């Protein structure tokens, strides 16, 4: 009996580390994406650990399931709808994917919509909406162009959208809310925040609903001649309910090569480990990158105005 117990204990010691490793596989710092995802703009992790991804405008209406651990494209789904300007991807706990056809670079669209698609049943329907504060299509002054959107998350029974301001604007991103149900709606303007020198290009919510991540970047020219870009991910924590922008803020600079990459999507991998994806723009190529959020509760970023308010 003692010998049997000894063998059982030895087996447990050997098996536990293997089990822990198999459940918490670490993603590489950089994973190249296939050529078909050159203009990757939305990404969300599945419960099984794969990624669903999509491309933005001027691409077929397709979803791609990709395994970053084996670096394999597992599946391509073509949907019977148009890709006017797909920009972000979100998921709920019932297996539905939300495809944000919400890109609006010229601020003139009147057909904004979000497709709800279930990969298991292939059920497909639409959520149509418009912004409550947009009165002109497009506003006469480009500095007022803040009705583009490239960032979206699902939380409880709603979809939360974050606007992408014009580079000539005031760098406020506006937080809008919609029901996550088919229909036609006027979005609710919930909040806004200034992220100095960054326009928002992607969003993700942690699985426990306690951390919101936003990606953002800036494009400009030094001395009016030399191009430059900077990209960051902003983490918001300590908020109440879905008042995400009122939380504590942490900013982390994203990897660059000569100039910053065009990061347009983000999703949680595991715990404080997140992944971001960049579009392919030579000499840079499309890839998924591992980034780590600080484990401690951050203070608000001194480079923002430190205030959250509707504008």
N, C-alpha and C positions, 0 to 999 in steps of 0.2 A: 504493500500500500504506500509506504514512504517513497519507494522507487517510482511508483506511478505518479504521485503528487509532484515529485521532483521533475519528472519529464513534462508534466502539464505546465509547471511554472516556467521551465526552460522554453517550451513552445510559445508561451505567452510573451516572454521577453523578446523572442525572435520575431514574432508576428506583429506586435504592436507598432514598431517603427514602420514596417511595410504598409500596414493599414493606414497609418497617419500620412505617409507619403502619397499613397494612392488617392487619398481624399483631399490633399492640399498640394497638388502639383504646381510648381512655380513656373510662371510664364517667363519667357526670355525677355531681356531688356528691349530687344527689337525683333519683330517678326515681319518678314516681307509679305506683302499681300500679292495675290495673282494679278496679272495685267488687266483682267476684266474689271478690277476694282480701282482703276486709276483715279476716278473722281469720287472716291468714297466720301459720303457725307453724313451717314447715320449708322449707328451700331448699338446693339444691345446683347447682353449675354443671356443664354438660355439656362434653365435649371440643370441641364446635362453638361454644361461647361463649354458649349459651342458658342459661336457668335453669329447672329444675323446681321447682315450689312446691306447697304444700298448705295447707289450712285445718285448724283443730283441731275439737273436738267440736261437735255440733249443726249440722254442715255435711255435704253429700253426700260420698261416698267418691270424690273426684275429684283428679286431678293436673293441673297447669297448666304448659304450657311457654311461657315468656315471654322476649322479646328486650328487654333494658333499653336497648340502643343505639338501636333504632328505636321503643321504647315500644309494642310490639305483642304482643298475646296470640296465640301461634301455634297452640296446640292445647289441647284439654281431653280428658282420658281419665277415663272413669268406670269404676271397678272393681267387680266383683260381690261385694263384701265390705262389712262395716259400718265406719263411722267412729265407733267408740266414743269414742275421744279420740286422734286422730292428733296427734303432737307434733313429730316431727322426721323428716328425710329424709337418707339417706346413699347413696353409690354406690360400686360396685367397678369394677375395670378390665375387667370382662367385660360391662359394659353393664347390670348389674342395679341396680335401685333398692331401697332398704330403707326401708319405711314403718313408723315406730315408733308402733304403737297402744299407747302406754305411759303416757298421761296417767292420773293416779291421785290427783286432788286430795283425795279423802276417804280415801286410803290403805286402801281396802277391796276393791280389785279382786283377783279370783283368775283372771282370764282375760287376763293381759298377753300380748301377742304382737307380732311384727314380721313384716310381709308382705314377701316378696321378689318383686319384679315386674320383668320384662324388657320394656321398651317395644317392642323390635324383634320378639320372638317372642310377646309377651303371656303368657308362662309366669308362673304365680302360685302361690306356696306360702307356708307359714307356719312361723315359729319361735316356739314357745310356751315360756314360762319363768316361774319365780318366784324371789324373792330368798331367799338362804340364811339371812338374819338377821331375816326377818319372821316373828314368831310369833303376832301378833294382827292382825285385820282389822276395824277399824283399831286401832292402839295406843290405850290408854285415855287417855293424856296427849298432847295435841296437840303438845307440845314434842318428842315422839318421832316425829312424822310426817315421815319422811324416805324414803318409798317411792314418792314421785311421781317422774316422770322426763319431761323435755322436751328432752333433749340426747343425741345419739348420733353416732358416727362409725364408719366401716369402716376397718380396718387389717390388711393381709395377709389372714389367713383368719378374722378375728374381728370381732365388733361390740363396741364400747365404749360403755357407757351411763354418764351422769353424773346423779345424783339432784338433784331440786329440793327443798330443805329447806323446812319450814314457816317462815313469817315469825316464829313464836314459838320457833323452834328455835335451834340453836347456829351456824348458817350453815356447817356442814360439807356439802360435796358428796361423795358416795361414788362411786367408780369401779368399775363392774361389767364383766365380760367374758363374752361368749357366743360359741359357734361360729356362723359365718355360713352355716349349713346347716339345711335343714328338720328339724324334730324337736322334742322336748320336753326342756327342760334346767333344771337349777338353776344360776343365774348364779354366777360366781365373784366374790367381793368382793376386789378387787385393792388398793385404796388409798383415801385420802380426804384432803381439804384444806379448811381454813377460809378462805373468801373473805369477809372481814368486811363485814357489812351488804349482802350480795348473795346472792340465790338464783339458781341456774343455769337458764337458759331455752333455750339453744341451743349447738350445738357444731359444729366443722368442723376438718378436718385438711388441711394443705397437701398439694399433689400430690406433693411429695418426701418427705412423712412426717416432716418435721423441725419443724413448728410446729402446735401445737394451739391453737385459739381457742375460748373459752367466753364467751357473753354472759350477763349477769346484771343484776338490778335489785333495788331495795328500795322498798317502799311503806310510808308511815307518816304520822303527823300531828305537826306542831310544836305544842307546848303542849297536845296532845290535841285540837286544833281544826283547824288549817290543814293540808290534805293536801300531801304532798310525795313525789316519787319521784326516784331517781337510777339511772342505767344506765351500765354499763361493758362493755368487751370485755377479756378477759384473754388474753394470748398466753403460751404455754409453749414454751420452746426449750431445746436442750442436754440433752434427756433421752436415756436409753438405751432402745432398743427401743420398747416401748409403755408405759413407766413415765412417762407424760406429766406427772403432777402433781409429779414430783420435779425437773422442769426449772426453769430460770430463768423468772421471771415478770415480765411487763410489763402494766400496766393503762392503758387509755385510756378517758377519759370519752366517752360517746356524745352526739350532738346532742340538744338539748332545746328546747322551746318552752313557756314558763311552767312546765310540769312535764315530767319526762323521758317520752319515748315508751316504749311497751311493746314492747321489742325481744325477739323470740323466735326469730330464726334468723340464721345467719351462714354465709358460704362464701368461699373464696379466689377473687379475680378474677384477679390476675396478680402474681407476685412478692410485694412487700410491700403490695400493694393488696388489700383485702378489702371485702366488701359485707355489710351487715346489713339486715334488714327489720323494720319495726314494724307492729303491728296498727293498724287504724283505730279511734280513739276520739275523737269530736268534742271540741274543735275540731281535733284532729290526724287526718290521713288516712294510710292505708296507703301505704308507700313503701319503696324500696330506697335505702340511703345508702352512699356510698363512705367508707371509713375507711382510714387508713394506719398500718401497723405500723412501729416504728422499725427501721432497717436494722442497727443495732448490737445486740450481745447484751445484753439487759437484766439488771439485778440483780433479786433477789426484792423484791416489793412490801412496804414497811415496814408497810402497813396490814393485812397478813395476819399470821397467827401465825408465818409463816416456816417452818412445818413441814408435812410430808406424812406422814400416818399413817392406818392403818385405825381407823375409829371406828364 
